[in-house]
């Protein structure tokens, strides 16, 4: 289990968070259907560091972008995004 450093609540167990998706799978609202399909369904699955979107569902409910190594689960950085982001 990972210990995730929430910017609002401090270090918390992974059980409090819900993984949503990688940041490269987010599609713009005005994207063409072909681009949308390619972005959602033909992405690579690289080893190494990736940015992921998580939600602290059982805590402060903030959306977080986590920079994490996919093999070792080492967390490099976590930042809040959206309305819950710190100024």
N, C-alpha and C positions, 0 to 999 in steps of 0.2 A: 504494500500500500504506500502511496505517495503522501508526503506532507506538503501541502500547497500553501504558499505564503500569500494570503489574501491581503490586498492593500488596505482594506478597511478593518478586518477582524484579526489579522495576524496569521500565524501558521495554523492550518486546520487539516484534518484528515480528508483524504480523497473522497470518502463516503458522502461528504457534505456538498460535493460538486457534481455537476452533470456535464459531460463532454458533448459538444454540439457538432463541430466540424473543423476542418482545417481552413485557414484564412484564404487559401488559394481556391477554395470551392465556392466562395461567395460570388454570386452573379449579380451584375447591375440590372436594375429594373428595365432599362431600355435596351438590353442586349438582344441580339438576333437569336431566333430559336436554335440555329445551328451552333452558335457560340455557347448558348446555355447548355445544350446537350453535351458538347465536348467538355465544358468546364465541370459539369456534374458527374459525368460517367466515364471519361477517358483520362482521368488524372493519373499521374505517376504516384508511386508509393515509395518515395526515397527513404533510405536510411539516413540518419543524421538529424540535424536540428530543423524543426519546423514550428510555425506559429499556428496555434489552435485556439478556437473560441470555446470557452467554458462558461458555465453559470454557477454562481454560489447559491444554489437553490435552497439549501437548508441552513443558510446563514444570512448574510446581508442582501442576497438576491441580485448582486451586481453581476454584470457581464464582464468577463475578463479575457484578455489575450495573453496566452501563456506561450513562451518560447521554451520548447522542451525537446530533448534528444529522444528520438523514437526508440532507440535500442536500449539505452541505459536509464531512461526516464529522468535524467538529470534536468532540473528546471533552471534555466538561465535567467529568465525575467518573467514577471507577471505585472500587467498594468490593467487598470479598469478602463472600460470604454462605455460609451453611451451616457445617459443622463446621470448615472452613478459615479462617473469618473471624477477624480479629485482635480481641482483647478491647478 
